Amino acid sequence: MEKEGDSLGSYFSIDYMLKAFPILLSYIDVTIIVTIVAEVFGILLGCLVALIRINKIKALNQISLVYISFIRGTPFLVQLYLVCFGLPQLLQSLGYQDIRSIPGLLFVFLVMSIHAGAYIAEIMRSSILAVDKGQLEAAHSIGMNSRQAYIRIILPQAFRMAIPALGNNVISTLKGTSLIFNVGVVDMLRKADLMGSYSYRHLELYVDIAIIYILLCFAIQAATGFLERQTTLGKELTT
C-alpha cells in the first residue's frame, strides 16, 4: 500500500490536513477533561497553600515553600515522569501489588493538579493580600470567625482580582496537556504521532494540533474576559 507521503513533489497536503482535522478533534475530550480536573483541584490546593503561607502555620508553611519551590524549579515533564512512573514503583515497594488496576489517567490528574496548585497558590496569596485588611477586622467585629470571614468576604474579592491570572494559568495547564502522551495517554498529540508514523505527514498533523490549541486558548481568553466584565459590572452595581 502506498503511503500518503510518497507522492513526488508534495511537501504539504492541505487535503490531508483537512481530512485529519476531525480525527484529531475527536480526541479533544481528553485534553479538556485533564485541564478541567487539574484546574479544579489545583484551585482547591492553591487556596489551601495560600492560606497556610498567609497565616504562617509553622511546619506546614515550610512544607508549602518546599513544594512551591520544587514545582516552579523543575520541568513539568520531569514531574510527570516522577509521578506516573515513580509513584507506581513506590506503591509496589510499600506492598500494593495491583498497580495495573489504577488507571494511568489518575496519575496524570494528580501531577497536573499538583503542578497547577503551586502556581495558583502564589496567584491567590497575592490576591488575598491585596484585599483591604480592614475588611477582615470588620468581619471579626460583627461576630464572624476567620473561616467565615475568608469564605464570605475575603476569598470572593480575591478571586475577582485573580481572574486574569487564573485565566493565564488555565491556558498554561491546557498547553501542558500536550506532554501527557509521553506517559501513554492517548490524546490529540498521541493520535497525531500514530497517524504520522503511517502517513509521514507529520507537518500537516502538527498544524492541525496548533490550530486546535489556538482555538481553545482563544475560547479561554474570551471566557476570562467575560468573567472580568461581569464581576466588574457586579462590583459597580453594588457600590
C-alpha positions in Angstrom: 0.0 0.0 0.0 1.4 3.4 -1.0 1.8 5.7 1.9 0.3 9.2 1.9 3.7 10.9 2.0 5.0 9.1 -1.1 3.6 11.4 -3.8 6.5 13.2 -5.6 6.9 16.9 -5.1 4.3 17.1 -2.4 5.7 18.6 0.8 2.4 19.8 2.3 -1.1 18.4 1.6 -3.9 20.7 2.6 -6.3 17.9 1.7 -4.7 15.5 4.2 -4.7 18.3 6.8 -8.4 18.8 6.4 -9.2 15.1 6.5 -7.1 14.6 9.6 -8.5 17.6 11.5 -11.8 16.0 12.6 -10.0 12.8 13.6 -7.7 14.7 15.9 -10.5 16.8 17.1 -12.3 13.7 18.3 -9.6 13.3 21.0 -10.1 16.8 22.3 -12.2 15.5 25.2 -9.1 14.0 26.9 -7.3 17.4 26.7 -10.3 19.3 28.1 -11.1 16.8 30.9 -7.5 16.8 32.1 -7.4 20.6 32.0 -10.6 21.0 34.0 -9.7 18.4 36.6 -6.3 19.9 37.1 -7.7 23.4 37.5 -10.4 22.5 39.9 -8.2 20.5 42.2 -5.3 23.0 41.6 -7.5 25.9 42.8 -8.5 23.9 46.0 -4.9 23.1 46.7 -3.7 26.5 45.7 -6.1 28.3 48.1 -5.1 25.9 50.9 -1.4 26.6 50.4 -2.0 30.3 50.1 -3.9 30.4 53.4 -1.1 28.4 55.0 1.5 30.8 53.8 -0.5 33.9 54.8 -1.2 32.7 58.3 2.4 31.3 58.6 1.4 27.9 60.1 4.9 26.8 61.2 5.6 23.3 59.9 3.0 23.5 57.0 4.4 26.8 55.9 7.9 25.3 55.4 6.4 22.3 53.6 4.5 24.6 51.3 7.6 26.7 50.5 9.5 23.5 49.5 6.5 22.3 47.4 6.2 25.6 45.5 10.0 25.8 45.0 10.2 22.3 43.7 7.3 22.7 41.3 8.4 26.0 40.0 12.1 24.9 39.8 11.7 21.7 37.9 10.4 21.0 34.3 6.9 19.7 34.1 8.0 16.7 32.1 10.2 15.6 35.0 7.3 16.0 37.4 5.2 13.9 35.0 7.7 11.1 34.9 8.2 11.2 38.7 4.5 10.7 39.4 3.5 8.5 36.5 6.5 6.2 36.7 8.0 6.7 40.2 4.8 6.7 42.2 3.6 3.2 41.0 7.1 1.8 41.9 6.8 3.4 45.3 3.4 1.9 45.9 4.7 -1.5 44.9 7.6 -1.2 47.3 5.0 -0.4 50.1 3.2 -3.7 49.3 0.5 -2.5 46.8 0.9 -5.0 44.0 -2.2 -4.4 41.9 -0.8 -1.3 40.2 -2.3 -2.1 36.8 -5.8 -1.7 38.3 -5.1 2.0 38.8 -6.0 3.9 35.6 -2.9 5.8 34.3 -5.0 8.9 33.8 -5.4 9.2 37.6 -1.7 9.8 37.9 -1.9 12.4 35.2 -4.7 14.1 37.1 -2.6 14.0 40.2 0.6 15.5 38.8 -1.2 18.2 36.8 -3.3 19.3 39.8 -0.1 19.5 41.9 1.6 21.5 39.2 -1.3 23.9 38.8 -1.7 24.2 42.5 1.8 25.6 43.1 1.2 28.5 40.7 -2.3 29.1 41.8 -1.1 29.3 45.4 1.0 32.3 44.5 -1.8 33.9 42.5 -4.2 33.6 45.3 -1.8 34.6 48.0 -1.1 37.9 46.3 -4.8 38.4 45.6 -5.8 37.7 49.2 -3.1 40.1 50.5 -4.4 42.8 48.1 -7.8 42.8 49.9 -8.0 45.6 52.4 -7.1 44.1 55.9 -9.7 46.3 57.4 -12.4 44.1 55.9 -11.2 41.1 57.9 -11.2 43.2 61.1 -14.7 44.4 60.3 -15.9 40.9 59.8 -14.5 39.9 63.2 -16.2 42.9 64.8 -19.6 41.7 63.7 -19.0 38.2 65.1 -17.6 36.3 62.2 -14.7 33.9 62.9 -11.7 33.8 60.5 -13.1 30.9 58.4 -16.4 32.7 57.9 -14.7 35.9 57.0 -12.4 34.3 54.4 -15.2 32.3 52.8 -17.8 35.1 52.7 -15.7 38.3 52.3 -12.0 37.8 51.5 -11.9 34.9 49.0 -14.7 36.2 46.8 -12.9 39.5 46.4 -9.6 37.7 45.9 -11.0 35.5 43.2 -12.4 38.6 41.4 -8.9 40.2 41.3 -7.3 36.9 40.4 -9.4 36.2 37.3 -6.9 37.4 34.7 -4.0 35.5 36.3 -6.2 32.4 36.8 -7.2 32.6 33.1 -3.5 32.6 32.1 -3.0 29.6 34.4 -5.7 27.7 32.7 -4.0 28.3 29.3 -0.7 27.2 30.7 -2.3 24.0 32.1 -4.0 23.4 28.7 -0.7 23.7 26.9 0.9 21.4 29.5 -1.5 18.6 28.4 0.5 18.3 25.2 3.1 16.4 27.2 0.9 13.7 28.7 1.2 11.5 25.6 4.8 10.8 26.9 3.3 8.6 29.7 0.9 6.6 27.4 -2.2 8.7 27.4 -3.8 8.7 24.0 -4.7 12.4 23.4 -4.5 14.5 20.3 -0.7 14.6 20.2 -0.5 10.8 20.6 -3.1 10.3 17.9 -1.1 12.7 15.6 2.1 10.7 16.3 0.4 7.4 15.4 -1.1 8.8 12.3 2.2 10.4 11.3 4.1 7.2 11.7 2.0 5.7 9.0 1.3 8.6 6.6 4.6 10.5 7.1 2.5 13.7 7.1 3.7 15.0 10.5 3.7 18.6 9.4 0.0 18.6 8.4 -0.9 16.9 11.7 1.0 19.3 13.8 -0.6 22.3 12.0 -3.9 20.8 12.9 -2.9 20.4 16.5 -1.7 24.0 16.6 -5.0 25.2 15.2 -6.9 23.3 17.8 -4.8 24.6 20.7 -5.1 28.2 19.4 -8.9 27.9 19.2 -9.0 26.5 22.7 -6.8 29.4 24.0 -9.0 32.0 22.3 -12.1 30.4 24.0 -10.4 30.6 27.4 -9.4 34.2 26.8 -12.9 35.1 25.8 -14.4 33.3 28.9 -11.8 35.1 31.1 -12.7 38.5 29.6 -16.4 37.8 30.0 -15.9 36.9 33.7 -13.9 40.1 34.2 -16.6 42.2 32.7 -19.3 40.5 34.7 -17.5 40.8 38.0 -16.6 44.4 37.3 -20.2 45.2 36.5 -21.4 43.4 39.6 -19.0 45.4 41.7 -20.1 48.7 40.2 -23.8 47.9 40.8 -23.1 47.2 44.5 -21.1 50.4 45.1 
